[in-house]
C-alpha cells in the first residue's frame, strides 16, 4: 500500500470502524455507569474486597473510554492538517488495548473464584480458567509492547502483531466456555428439588448462559476479523467493546440478586430492619404492658397478643 489512494482507503476504513466501535462502546459504558451505581446503592453490605474490585473495574473501564476518546481526537483533530501522521497509531489506542486485556483477565479470574466456591473447591476447573486468563494476558501484553515499538499501520510487523493479538482471543474464548459450562453444571447439581429454589437456580443458569454467549460472541468475532482479514480493520469495533462487555456481564451477575428475590418469591425485596436496645424502668414496662394487651378485631382470621413480663429492672416481651 504505497500509493496515496491506498493510504486514504486504509485511513477511511479505520476511521469508519473506529467511529462505529466508539459509538457502541460509549453506549455500553453508560450502562456500566448505571450498573455500578445500582450495585453500590443496593449492596452496601457486600464484603469490602468485592466492592473494591468493582470500583477498580469501573475505573479501568472509564480509562479505556478516555483512551479511546483521545485516540479519535488525535485522528480527527491533532492530525487534521497532516493525514499522513494518522498512519502511526496513537499511543492511547495501543494502551487501551492493554487495559482491555487486563480487564478480561480480572473478570475471568473473578468467575474462577466463584466457581471454586460453588464447586466446593474444584481446583482443576478454577485453576484451568486462571491459567488460561493469565496466558491470554501475557500474550496480549507481548503484542501490545510490539505495537508500541512499531505502530505504523501499514507495516508488516504491525499486521503480524494484530493477527497474534486476535488469535490469542481464542484462548479467552476457551476460558469463557469453561466458565459458562462450570456455572451451568454446578448450579444444576445444587438444585434441591424444591419448586421455588429450582426456579431460582434455573434463572441463574439462564443468566450464566447469556453471559457466556455475549462474551464468547464478541471474542469470537474479534478473532475471526483479525485472522481472516489481516489487511483490514474490521476487528476494531470488537476490540473497543470487549472489555465493556466483560465489566457489564459481571455487574449484571451481581445486580441480579435483588431482582431474583423479587421475581422468584413474588414480592418486593424487604427493607432492612434495624433494632435498637433500650432499658426500661419497672413503671415504663408496666405502662407498655397495659398498652400492648391488644387483640385483632373479631372479624379477622388471626389474633396477635403481646405481653410484657416485669421482673425487677428487667423486661421480657413475648408474642403469641
HELIX and SHEET records of a PDB file:
HELIX    1   1 UNK A    4  UNK A   42  1                                  39    
HELIX    2   2 UNK A   48  UNK A   73  1                                  26    
HELIX    3   3 UNK A   74  UNK A   78  3                                   5    
HELIX    4   4 UNK A   83  UNK A   87  5                                   5    
HELIX    5   5 UNK A   91  UNK A  118  1                                  28    
HELIX    6   6 UNK A  123  UNK A  149  1                                  27    
HELIX    7   7 UNK A  156  UNK A  189  1                                  34    
HELIX    8   8 UNK A  195  UNK A  228  1                                  34    
HELIX    9   9 UNK A  236  UNK A  265  1                                  30    
HELIX   10  10 UNK A  282  UNK A  292  1                                  11    
SHEET    1   A 2 UNK A 306  UNK A 311  0                                        
SHEET    2   A 2 UNK A 314  UNK A 319 -1                                        
END                                                                             
